[in-house]
Amino acid sequence: MPGFVGAVQIISISGSGIFNVGDVFQLHPVSSSKVFAGAGSFNTGDEITVTNHYSATNTYDNDTLDQGIMFTL
């Protein structure tokens, strides 16, 4: 059912966000990312001690495309 929308102020929309005013059937926000993390990464908690004497993360990716996000409904 149509409606009236007053003033709208948009401060920020993330990279995969959607802003819609009006009638809509389906919305599909989609995003993808690649993360490289070495030893001791992604630790959560209180008083964590991580000791890495030598750490190297292989970030070489010889293929040009990874798994696509096409046809995601």
C-alpha positions as CSV (number, residue, x, y, z in Angstrom):
1,M,0.0,0.0,0.0
2,P,1.5,3.4,-1.0
3,G,2.4,5.8,1.8
4,F,3.8,9.2,2.3
5,V,7.3,9.6,3.5
6,G,8.5,12.8,5.1
7,A,12.1,14.2,5.2
8,V,14.8,11.5,5.2
9,Q,18.4,12.2,6.2
10,I,20.9,9.4,5.3
11,I,24.3,9.7,7.1
12,S,25.9,6.5,5.9
13,I,25.1,3.3,4.1
14,S,27.6,0.4,4.3
15,G,29.1,-1.2,1.2
16,S,26.5,-3.9,1.0
17,G,23.6,-1.9,2.5
18,I,20.3,-1.0,0.9
19,F,18.1,2.0,1.4
20,N,14.6,1.8,0.0
21,V,11.7,4.1,0.1
22,G,8.6,2.7,-1.5
23,D,7.1,-0.6,-2.5
24,V,9.5,-3.5,-3.1
25,F,9.2,-7.3,-3.6
26,Q,12.6,-8.6,-2.7
27,L,16.0,-7.0,-1.7
28,H,19.2,-9.0,-1.7
29,P,22.3,-7.2,-0.3
30,V,25.3,-9.2,-1.2
31,S,29.0,-8.7,-0.5
32,S,32.2,-10.7,-0.5
33,S,35.7,-10.3,1.0
34,K,39.0,-12.1,1.3
35,V,40.9,-12.1,4.6
36,F,44.5,-13.1,5.1
37,A,45.5,-13.7,8.8
38,G,48.7,-14.9,10.3
39,A,49.5,-16.6,13.6
40,G,47.8,-15.0,16.6
41,S,45.0,-13.4,14.6
42,F,41.4,-13.2,15.6
43,N,42.0,-13.8,19.3
44,T,39.2,-12.6,21.6
45,G,39.1,-12.6,25.3
46,D,40.6,-11.1,28.4
47,E,44.4,-11.1,29.1
48,I,45.5,-13.1,26.0
49,T,49.2,-13.6,25.6
50,V,50.4,-14.6,22.1
51,T,54.1,-15.3,21.4
52,N,55.1,-15.7,17.8
53,H,58.8,-15.9,17.2
54,Y,58.4,-16.1,13.5
55,S,55.2,-15.7,11.5
56,A,54.7,-15.3,7.8
57,T,51.3,-15.3,6.0
58,N,51.2,-16.5,2.4
59,T,49.1,-13.9,0.5
60,Y,50.0,-15.0,-3.0
61,D,46.9,-15.9,-4.9
62,N,47.7,-16.9,-8.4
63,D,44.1,-17.3,-9.7
64,T,42.3,-14.1,-10.7
65,L,38.9,-15.1,-9.6
66,D,37.5,-16.8,-6.5
67,Q,34.1,-18.2,-6.0
68,G,31.6,-15.7,-7.4
69,I,28.5,-14.3,-5.7
70,M,26.4,-14.5,-8.9
71,F,22.9,-15.9,-8.9
72,T,22.4,-15.5,-5.1
73,L,18.6,-15.3,-4.6
